[in-house]
Amino acid sequence: MASFQPAAGETETPNASASASETAVPSPTPTPTPSYSQASGAGPAANVELPVFPAMARQDTKEGLLAFAEYWFELVDYTYQTGDAAPLKTVTTPECDVCGGMYGRIPETYANGGWVEGGLVEMEKLESAFVLTPENRRQATMSVRQKVMVFRDSAGKSADVVAGNLHSRHMLLEATFTGDGWYVDTAVLTGWPG
């Protein structure tokens, strides 16, 4: 069987389907994800991600309470870095003993164009006996240490410095299971470790 050959001077033209598949369409350049940066004298923390509520924290179990307690401390740090206390308030009573600054001074600082440098909390030795209190709450205990916190004004100048803790302090967190997760009824510092 003879094959078709173009005559002299003729050129073979590719068919339409071949040319469409061979023509490269430039793919869009991926936009880089902005990276997180801590607060400094030059500006507030940037690209702080809202902590994700862990699925385990929806369980009325010891593990669920401990997962929630870790999440709660992530929300505390988020508040310090952004001035946004709303996520913390959705899972914490207004009467929270240690939340005064996070509900008042921190958001006010950001609202006035300032920010907070530092203040992040290190938490360790998280435990729970998972026994009901007379108020039908569960308790979790932990050791916490907070870093130095610098309140900066809108120009970046230090307006106030709050000393951090060189040594860990004991903290008690009491929470109630709501059916869809945990809710903090109280969080108090109970003293220095002995």
C-alpha positions as CSV (number, residue, x, y, z in Angstrom):
1,M,0.0,0.0,0.0
2,A,1.4,3.4,-1.0
3,S,1.7,6.1,1.5
4,F,0.9,9.7,0.7
5,Q,4.0,11.9,0.2
6,P,3.7,15.6,-0.4
7,A,4.9,16.7,-3.9
8,A,8.0,18.7,-4.2
9,G,7.6,22.2,-2.9
10,E,4.5,21.2,-0.8
11,T,4.8,21.0,2.9
12,E,2.8,18.8,5.1
13,T,0.4,20.7,7.4
14,P,-0.4,19.2,10.7
15,N,-4.0,18.5,11.3
16,A,-6.0,20.7,13.7
17,S,-6.2,18.3,16.6
18,A,-2.4,17.8,16.6
19,S,-1.7,21.5,16.5
20,A,-4.2,22.2,19.4
21,S,-2.5,19.5,21.6
22,E,1.0,20.6,20.8
23,T,0.4,24.3,21.5
24,A,1.4,24.8,25.1
25,V,-0.9,26.9,27.1
26,P,1.1,28.7,29.8
27,S,0.0,27.6,33.3
28,P,-0.7,30.4,35.8
29,T,2.2,31.1,38.1
30,P,1.3,29.9,41.6
31,T,0.9,32.7,44.1
32,P,3.2,32.1,47.0
33,T,1.5,31.7,50.4
34,P,2.5,34.6,52.7
35,S,4.6,33.3,55.5
36,Y,4.1,33.9,59.2
37,S,6.3,36.5,60.9
38,Q,6.4,37.4,64.6
39,A,5.7,40.8,66.0
40,S,8.7,43.1,66.4
41,G,9.3,46.8,66.9
42,A,8.8,47.2,63.1
43,G,5.3,45.9,63.1
44,P,2.7,43.4,64.4
45,A,2.7,39.7,63.6
46,A,1.7,39.0,60.1
47,N,-0.2,36.1,58.5
48,V,-1.3,34.6,61.8
49,E,-3.6,31.6,61.1
50,L,-6.7,31.1,63.2
51,P,-6.3,27.8,65.1
52,V,-8.4,25.0,63.8
53,F,-10.8,23.4,66.3
54,P,-9.7,19.8,66.6
55,A,-12.2,17.0,66.0
56,M,-11.1,15.2,69.2
57,A,-12.3,18.3,71.2
58,R,-15.9,17.4,70.3
59,Q,-15.7,14.4,72.5
60,D,-16.8,14.2,76.1
61,T,-13.7,12.3,77.1
62,K,-10.4,13.0,78.9
63,E,-8.7,13.1,75.5
64,G,-11.3,15.5,74.2
65,L,-10.8,17.8,77.2
66,L,-7.0,17.8,76.8
67,A,-7.3,18.4,73.0
68,F,-9.6,21.4,73.8
69,A,-7.2,22.8,76.4
70,E,-4.4,22.8,73.8
71,Y,-6.7,24.5,71.3
72,W,-7.7,27.1,74.0
73,F,-4.0,28.1,74.5
74,E,-3.6,28.4,70.7
75,L,-6.5,30.9,70.8
76,V,-4.8,32.8,73.6
77,D,-1.7,33.2,71.5
78,Y,-3.8,34.1,68.5
79,T,-5.4,36.9,70.5
80,Y,-2.0,38.3,71.6
81,Q,-0.8,38.3,68.0
82,T,-3.9,39.7,66.3
83,G,-5.9,41.6,68.9
84,D,-8.9,39.5,67.9
85,A,-10.5,38.1,71.0
86,A,-13.7,37.0,69.3
87,P,-12.7,33.3,68.7
88,L,-11.5,33.0,72.4
89,K,-14.8,34.5,73.6
90,T,-16.9,31.9,71.7
91,V,-15.4,29.2,73.9
92,T,-14.8,31.1,77.2
93,T,-16.9,32.7,79.8
94,P,-16.7,36.5,80.2
95,E,-15.7,36.0,83.8
96,C,-12.5,34.1,83.0
97,D,-10.0,35.0,85.7
98,V,-6.9,35.2,83.4
99,C,-8.7,36.7,80.4
100,G,-9.0,40.3,81.5
101,G,-6.2,41.6,79.3
102,M,-7.2,39.4,76.4
103,Y,-10.7,40.8,76.5
104,G,-9.8,44.4,77.1
105,R,-6.3,45.8,76.8
106,I,-5.1,43.6,74.0
107,P,-8.0,44.4,71.5
108,E,-7.9,48.1,72.5
109,T,-4.2,48.3,71.7
110,Y,-4.8,46.9,68.2
111,A,-7.9,49.1,67.7
112,N,-5.7,52.2,68.4
113,G,-3.2,51.1,65.7
114,G,-0.7,49.5,68.1
115,W,0.2,45.9,68.6
116,V,1.7,43.4,71.1
117,E,5.1,41.9,70.8
118,G,5.7,38.7,72.6
119,G,3.4,37.5,75.4
120,L,3.0,34.0,74.0
121,V,2.3,31.2,76.4
122,E,4.3,28.0,76.8
123,M,2.2,25.2,78.2
124,E,3.4,21.8,79.4
125,K,2.4,19.0,81.8
126,L,-1.2,19.0,80.7
127,E,-3.2,16.5,82.8
128,S,-6.7,15.7,83.9
129,A,-8.2,13.3,86.4
130,F,-11.5,13.8,84.4
131,V,-13.6,13.9,87.6
132,L,-16.8,16.0,87.7
133,T,-16.8,18.9,90.1
134,P,-19.9,19.9,92.1
135,E,-20.7,22.4,89.3
136,N,-20.6,19.5,86.7
137,R,-17.3,20.7,85.2
138,R,-14.1,18.9,84.3
139,Q,-10.7,20.1,85.3
140,A,-7.4,20.2,83.5
141,T,-4.2,21.3,85.1
142,M,-1.0,22.5,83.4
143,S,2.2,24.4,83.9
144,V,2.4,27.7,82.0
145,R,5.1,30.3,81.3
146,Q,4.4,33.5,79.5
147,K,7.1,35.5,77.6
148,V,7.7,39.2,78.1
149,M,5.0,41.3,76.5
150,V,5.8,44.7,74.9
151,F,2.8,46.9,74.2
152,R,3.6,49.1,71.2
153,D,1.8,52.2,70.0
154,S,0.9,53.0,66.4
155,A,4.5,54.4,65.8
156,G,6.0,51.2,67.1
157,K,7.3,52.8,70.3
158,S,7.2,50.8,73.5
159,A,4.3,52.0,75.5
160,D,4.5,49.4,78.3
161,V,6.4,46.2,79.1
162,V,4.9,43.4,81.1
163,A,7.4,41.0,82.6
164,G,7.3,37.4,81.6
165,N,7.7,34.4,83.9
166,L,11.1,32.8,84.3
167,H,9.5,29.8,86.0
168,S,6.4,27.9,85.2
169,R,3.2,28.5,87.2
170,H,0.4,26.0,87.8
171,M,-2.9,26.8,86.2
172,L,-6.3,25.3,86.5
173,L,-8.8,25.2,83.6
174,E,-12.4,24.2,84.4
175,A,-14.6,23.4,81.4
176,T,-18.1,22.1,80.7
177,F,-19.0,19.8,77.8
178,T,-21.8,21.5,75.8
179,G,-22.7,18.6,73.5
180,D,-20.7,20.0,70.6
181,G,-17.4,20.6,72.4
182,W,-16.0,22.2,75.5
183,Y,-16.5,25.7,77.0
184,V,-14.2,27.2,79.6
185,D,-15.9,28.3,82.8
186,T,-12.8,29.4,84.6
187,A,-9.0,29.6,84.1
188,V,-6.9,30.6,87.1
189,L,-3.3,30.6,88.1
190,T,-3.0,28.5,91.2
191,G,0.6,29.2,92.2
192,W,4.2,28.3,91.6
193,P,5.2,24.7,91.2
194,G,6.7,23.2,94.4
